[in-house]
């Protein structure tokens, strides 16, 4: 039997590829697309749906509103469908709760269930010829299923950043924030001490959540900076989340992009919203007044070594004060890494490309630093042999902060605009394939 070749094959069905599905439906091309998703059903940040956490984004910059105010898939339509629009407006909240926005996204995803195979985790990407002799993408899943696609959309989200010295210690007691709730709930019947690494919004939310848990005896917050700093929320700074900034940023040289991202870091990284900072400093003051050391803050500090527990005991963390160069240690039963995600780059904490692209690495066009070249339309056009009839393209949907700017760092605000760019490119007939001059091995 001839295996089906999908014109558009998507890996991952979180908000990024969900937004793409919405626009493909609008233009009548949804039937061209099929998606595979490792989760058993739609989920968005299920591990971080903490009490009181909001989305830090105007809810009307949703999956469709900026592009199509009449779309049936807007946040307003979701609220109206539940009879909740008046109640929501009555709250007068700046941002909706993360739990409510997650329910909105799941509501939209329900309309596209026929385009998604859930419970299918992609483990390998290769190239092969279909039965007509055309080169296509082949995605192998963990349960040994194979999907073929003419064009690939990679919407998996970025890889978690696991800094030194933690990679060898990952497990039940040392884990990234993307595993927070399921991992910490496993300790509900144990008296534990927890260390949280990082000074991000996720880190402070996790610290606050831990302090609400009666079984957590002590929380130590460790970060290299002075502490939890206020996020830069100026409308001028937040222009990084506008499509116009992508146009400005994308053509810059790699070194200039790195400098600019460092300059703008406080807009989205190692910084927090005012409300959670106020909550934590209030809790800290309460503990100070009663003489409790349940919450300990360790600024200007980095962990240089972590010892594995022996006989079920705690981890011993060796720490270094980065300015005075003093050392001390800390025992923690659980260590949580709120340390963000990897970008495409050459630094020790980056990766040159997403691990799933390893199977096509020999065909990736690379820049002078060995990083894949990504077009303004979020596409990587693979280097082609002379016999190719058309170019093969991989679109990176939500993975391009290094090349496209901070708006691609998982920001909900850019979902609709990015999906529009990708859809426009998908619907534009590709130019005839020319052999890539740098790929002599294919000649």
Buried (B, 14 or more C-beta within 10 A) or exposed (E): EEEEBBEBBBBBBBBBBBBBBBBBBBEEBBEBBBBBBBBEBBBBBBBBBBEBBBBBBBBEBBBBBBBBEEBBBBBBBBBEEBEEBEEBEEEEEEBBBBBBBBBBBBBBBEBBEEBBBBEBEBBEBEBEEBEEEBBBBBBBBEEEEEBBBBBBBBBBBBBBBBBEBBEEBBEEBBBBBBBBBEBBEEBEEEEBBBBBBBBBBBBBBBBBBBBEBEEBEBBBBBBBBEBBBEBBEEEEBBBBBBBEBBEBBBEBEBEEBBEBBEEBEBBBBBBBBEEBBEBBEEBBEEBEEEEEEBBBBBBBBBBEEBBEBEEEEBBBBBBBBEEEEEEEEBBBBBBBBBBBBBBBBEEEBBBBBBEBBEBBEEBBBBEEEEBBEBBBBBBBBBBBBEEBEBBBBBBBBBBBBBBBBBBBBBBBBBBBBBBBBBBEBBEEEBEEBEBBEEBEEBE
